[in-house]
Every structure is written in structure tokens, then in C-alpha cells.
Amino acid sequence: MLNKEKVKECLVDMPRKFSTYEFIAPVILMQKIEIARQQYKNGQFLTEDELDREINSWVS
């Protein structure tokens, strides 16, 4: 989950004027990275072999 400090970090690197999208895009990316880290900690990921099998099933 994001917190104010993480969102403030995005603001530090922003230019003086920016669009809503230029602000929201990095915040969304940070959130997705945080979710992925949590999923990894919980063992919710595919190994490389599992991923290869999954991708191969799409083309077959």
C-alpha cells in the first residue's frame, strides 16, 4: 500500500508545472511495484519454467 511519503517522493522529482497524468503515472507504477513485491513475499509468482509453459500454451 502507498503512503504519503512515497507519494511525496514522486512530487520531489516533478517539474514546477506538470499534468495530472505526469503525476499519476509514476504513482500508479509505484503501487504496481509494491503489489508485485508483496506477491513475491507471499510466494505468488511463476518460476521461469512455469512461465515458459504458460506462454507456450498460448501459442499451441
C-alpha positions as CSV (number, residue, x, y, z in Angstrom):
1,M,0.0,0.0,0.0
2,L,1.2,3.5,-0.8
3,N,1.7,6.1,1.9
4,K,2.1,9.9,1.9
5,E,5.9,9.7,2.0
6,K,6.0,7.6,-1.2
7,V,3.7,9.9,-3.0
8,K,5.7,12.9,-1.8
9,E,8.8,11.3,-3.3
10,C,7.1,11.5,-6.7
11,L,6.4,15.2,-6.2
12,V,10.1,15.9,-5.4
13,D,11.1,14.9,-8.9
14,M,8.3,16.7,-10.7
15,P,8.9,20.0,-12.6
16,R,7.2,23.1,-11.3
17,K,4.3,22.6,-13.7
18,F,3.1,19.2,-14.7
19,S,-0.1,17.5,-15.9
20,T,-2.2,15.2,-13.9
21,Y,-1.0,12.2,-16.0
22,E,2.6,13.1,-15.4
23,F,1.9,12.9,-11.7
24,I,-0.4,9.9,-11.6
25,A,1.6,7.6,-13.9
26,P,4.6,7.3,-11.5
27,V,2.3,6.9,-8.5
28,I,0.5,4.0,-10.3
29,L,3.9,2.4,-11.2
30,M,5.0,2.6,-7.6
31,Q,1.8,1.0,-6.5
32,K,2.2,-1.8,-9.0
33,I,5.8,-2.4,-7.9
34,E,4.6,-2.5,-4.3
35,I,1.9,-5.1,-5.1
36,A,4.5,-7.2,-7.0
37,R,6.9,-7.1,-4.1
38,Q,4.1,-8.3,-1.7
39,Q,3.1,-11.0,-4.1
40,Y,6.7,-12.2,-4.3
41,K,7.0,-12.3,-0.5
42,N,3.8,-14.4,-0.4
43,G,5.1,-16.8,-3.0
44,Q,2.6,-15.7,-5.6
45,F,4.8,-15.9,-8.7
46,L,5.7,-18.2,-11.5
47,T,9.1,-19.7,-12.0
48,E,10.8,-19.3,-15.3
49,D,9.9,-22.8,-16.3
50,E,6.2,-22.3,-15.3
51,L,6.2,-19.0,-17.3
52,D,7.6,-20.8,-20.4
53,R,4.9,-23.5,-20.2
54,E,2.2,-20.8,-19.8
55,I,3.4,-18.8,-22.8
56,N,3.8,-22.0,-24.9
57,S,0.2,-22.9,-24.1
58,W,-1.0,-19.6,-25.6
59,V,0.6,-20.4,-29.0
60,S,-0.4,-24.0,-29.1
